[in-house]
Amino acid sequence: MSKLSETLSDLISDSGLNLKETAAKIGISASCLTYYSNDEREPTVETILKIADYYNCSVDFLLGRETEKQNLIFKPCPPFSEQLAFLKKHFKCSSYRFYNGTKISKTAYYSWLRGEHKPTLKNIIDLADEFDCRVDFILGRES
């Protein structure tokens, strides 16, 4: 996640706001933002979406998977259980490919499908890598 901390530190610095002001505008605690900008913790999917929305950028840009910050319009993310069903259909693959190809446990996969739990950011990145697509697509922010 070191690219996230670097990108986040640059965005905070460029904004002219201090870390506490930025955190308040994003809607997260200053201590959490400090952890992310110092590469001490990984944000949740919900938190990285708040950061991406605040800076009007893709999650892929924040994670260093893209080098250019494009001003794009993103749609609200659907519940991940719905998005997972869409992805399975879109990529024309079985449930087995989702949890085996990405080394995600079968239990976690079915828990997501039932809407009982949400994936971690690392899980989302693994899915994007497995299907060679953007993190934002896996999350349902883009079509």
Buried (B, 14 or more C-beta within 10 A) or exposed (E): BEEBBEBBBEBBEEEEEEBEEBBBEBEBEBEBBBBBBEBEBBBBBEBBBBBBBBBEBBBBBBBBBBEEBEEEEBEEBBEBBEBBBEBBEEBEBEEEBBBBBBEBEEEBBBBBBEEEBBBBBEBBBBBBBBBEBBBBBBBBBBE
